[in-house]
Amino acid sequence: MRTVQIVDLTGPESALAEADLPEPEASHMLTPGSGVLIDVHAAGVSFPEVLQTRGEYQVKPPVPFVPGSEVAGIVRSAPEGSGLSEGDRVAACCMLGAFAEVAVAPDFLTFQLPEELDFAQGAGLILNYHTAYFSLKLRGRLGEGETVLVHGAAGGVGTATLQIAKGLGARTIAVVSSDEKEGVAREAGADEVVRSDSDWKDAAKELSGGGVDLIIDPVGGDRFTDSLRSLREGGRLVVVGFTGGSIPEVRVNRLLLNNTEVVGAGWGAFVMGKPRVNREIGDAVNRLVEDGHVRPIVGARFPLERATDALQLIDTRGATGKVVLELR
Ligand SMILES: NC(=O)c1ccc[n+]([C@@H]2O[C@H](COP(=O)([O-])OP(=O)(O)OC[C@H]3O[C@@H](n4cnc5c(N)ncnc54)[C@H](OP(=O)(O)O)[C@@H]3O)[C@@H](O)[C@H]2O)c1
């Protein structure tokens, strides 16, 4: 089968190479001896793959390896009792191996793809939307009518968070860095948009009548302290990622003085051993698809052989919504 591999750790412009490899067995590393084999129609491309080309992500397989953590496609075979069968349209998190014509995923991370979504949208569903729901609801304890500020709001996690927050009855403030990204955030349902190079903290406080209830932060870096300052009493800041490049540190006296919280949200590690929670998140996301709130925004599509361009688009901060490789 056709694949793209990471062959060295020289960065997104040079680390990838096409390779013809044998198809995988129906066995996934998380469920040895068992797995869902999927004919891949679309593979999601995300920030971690960029980091992996430099050996900077926490998952560090030995090179060469086929990267890519999520796919959408058609089930070729599925384990008995999984509720899945040959021919089903699915979206799945395979952890690695998505940049290939055939991928294998654990059954508990494989979900029926709602008919409202095409394969490219399906390739942007699990990682971003499950993370968004988990961060907003389970970690951030979002209540109806609360105001949520979303950093990196035109990105994959950002657009997913805006859509889910709206679906859960919240008011949203998006933080973005350009006119184009402002348009994407509005398309994803942002009620208000502020620019990351402006005095966004004061703008957010004014727009929320004194402070936001919840911040979802996939960016981190030097805006963290201003994020804490823009929370109202009882507000929560949920840490999701560090695309800004540096991992912020918290002076905890700020939390004491203002009665605020910083909460970590690591979706994969949390759901891994909790099949019930994992299914509940999947069901909740699919309900939000059915009622029209969730529609993954595909910002760029590339054929498999242009995976380098896909990674570079993310690396140069040019991506909006989800970047996808189309294989069929
Ligand atoms: N915790 C979890 O369970 C979990 C799950 C999924 C993803 N993540 C993490 O969430 C983060 C976001 O992922 P994503 O797929 O949404 O990425 P993305 O689509 O590339 O979006 C990231 C956003 O970060 C902002 N940004 C600020 N400084 C940047 C810089 N120096 N370089 C690149 N982007 C920069 C950009 O927005 P502006 O240009 O508007 O500032 C960009 O739109 C990643 O770190 C990823 O690993 C975590």
The ligand as an SDF file (V2000), in Angstrom:
LIG
                    3D

 48 52  0  0  0  0  0  0  0  0999 V2000
   -4.8420   18.1230   25.1900 N   0  0  0  0  0  0  0  0  0  0  0  0
   -5.2900   17.3160   24.2620 C   0  0  0  0  0  0  0  0  0  0  0  0
   -5.8780   16.2830   24.5350 O   0  0  0  0  0  0  0  0  0  0  0  0
   -5.0700   17.7200   22.8190 C   0  0  0  0  0  0  0  0  0  0  0  0
   -5.8070   17.1100   21.8040 C   0  0  0  0  0  0  0  0  0  0  0  0
   -5.6330   17.5760   20.4940 C   0  0  0  0  0  0  0  0  0  0  0  0
   -4.6940   18.5980   20.2190 C   0  0  0  0  0  0  0  0  0  0  0  0
   -3.9760   19.1160   21.2540 N   0  0  0  0  0  0  0  0  0  0  0  0
   -3.0040   20.2040   21.0400 C   0  0  0  0  0  0  0  0  0  0  0  0
   -3.7080   21.3960   20.7500 O   0  0  0  0  0  0  0  0  0  0  0  0
   -2.8450   22.2570   20.0220 C   0  0  0  0  0  0  0  0  0  0  0  0
   -3.5950   22.8430   18.8460 C   0  0  0  0  0  0  0  0  0  0  0  0
   -3.8000   21.8630   17.8630 O   0  0  0  0  0  0  0  0  0  0  0  0
   -4.5460   22.2590   16.5090 P   0  0  0  0  0  0  0  0  0  0  0  0
   -4.7170   21.0040   15.7450 O   0  0  0  0  0  0  0  0  0  0  0  0
   -5.7250   23.0960   16.8170 O   0  0  0  0  0  0  0  0  0  0  0  0
   -3.4340   23.1740   15.7850 O   0  0  0  0  0  0  0  0  0  0  0  0
   -3.6740   24.2550   14.6380 P   0  0  0  0  0  0  0  0  0  0  0  0
   -4.8620   23.9160   13.8210 O   0  0  0  0  0  0  0  0  0  0  0  0
   -2.3620   24.4230   13.9500 O   0  0  0  0  0  0  0  0  0  0  0  0
   -4.0480   25.5880   15.4490 O   0  0  0  0  0  0  0  0  0  0  0  0
   -3.1980   26.1170   16.3950 C   0  0  0  0  0  0  0  0  0  0  0  0
   -3.3660   27.6310   16.5160 C   0  0  0  0  0  0  0  0  0  0  0  0
   -2.3380   28.0790   17.4000 O   0  0  0  0  0  0  0  0  0  0  0  0
   -2.0830   29.4350   17.1340 C   0  0  0  0  0  0  0  0  0  0  0  0
   -0.6650   29.7460   17.2630 N   0  0  0  0  0  0  0  0  0  0  0  0
   -0.1500   30.6650   18.0770 C   0  0  0  0  0  0  0  0  0  0  0  0
    1.1730   30.7090   17.9700 N   0  0  0  0  0  0  0  0  0  0  0  0
    1.5260   29.8070   17.0470 C   0  0  0  0  0  0  0  0  0  0  0  0
    2.7680   29.4100   16.4930 C   0  0  0  0  0  0  0  0  0  0  0  0
    3.9210   29.9420   16.8910 N   0  0  0  0  0  0  0  0  0  0  0  0
    2.7570   28.4350   15.5580 N   0  0  0  0  0  0  0  0  0  0  0  0
    1.6140   27.8600   15.1700 C   0  0  0  0  0  0  0  0  0  0  0  0
    0.3800   28.2050   15.6660 N   0  0  0  0  0  0  0  0  0  0  0  0
    0.3530   29.1790   16.5950 C   0  0  0  0  0  0  0  0  0  0  0  0
   -2.5730   29.7140   15.7130 C   0  0  0  0  0  0  0  0  0  0  0  0
   -3.6180   30.6580   15.8380 O   0  0  0  0  0  0  0  0  0  0  0  0
   -3.3670   32.2250   15.6300 P   0  0  0  0  0  0  0  0  0  0  0  0
   -2.4610   32.3600   14.4440 O   0  0  0  0  0  0  0  0  0  0  0  0
   -4.7240   32.7550   15.4120 O   0  0  0  0  0  0  0  0  0  0  0  0
   -2.7200   32.6750   16.9220 O   0  0  0  0  0  0  0  0  0  0  0  0
   -3.1540   28.3860   15.2240 C   0  0  0  0  0  0  0  0  0  0  0  0
   -4.3620   28.5660   14.5240 O   0  0  0  0  0  0  0  0  0  0  0  0
   -1.6110   21.4290   19.6730 C   0  0  0  0  0  0  0  0  0  0  0  0
   -0.5880   21.7450   20.5830 O   0  0  0  0  0  0  0  0  0  0  0  0
   -2.0610   20.0090   19.8750 C   0  0  0  0  0  0  0  0  0  0  0  0
   -0.9880   19.1480   20.1860 O   0  0  0  0  0  0  0  0  0  0  0  0
   -4.1450   18.7050   22.5410 C   0  0  0  0  0  0  0  0  0  0  0  0
  1  2  1  0
  2  3  2  0
  2  4  1  0
  4  5  1  0
  4 48  2  0
  5  6  2  0
  6  7  1  0
  7  8  2  0
  8  9  1  0
  8 48  1  0
  9 10  1  0
  9 46  1  0
 10 11  1  0
 11 12  1  0
 11 44  1  0
 12 13  1  0
 13 14  1  0
 14 15  2  0
 14 16  1  0
 14 17  1  0
 17 18  1  0
 18 19  2  0
 18 20  1  0
 18 21  1  0
 21 22  1  0
 22 23  1  0
 23 24  1  0
 23 42  1  0
 24 25  1  0
 25 26  1  0
 25 36  1  0
 26 27  1  0
 26 35  1  0
 27 28  2  0
 28 29  1  0
 29 30  1  0
 29 35  2  0
 30 31  1  0
 30 32  2  0
 32 33  1  0
 33 34  2  0
 34 35  1  0
 36 37  1  0
 36 42  1  0
 37 38  1  0
 38 39  2  0
 38 40  1  0
 38 41  1  0
 42 43  1  0
 44 45  1  0
 44 46  1  0
 46 47  1  0
M  CHG  2   8   1  16  -1
M  END
$$$$
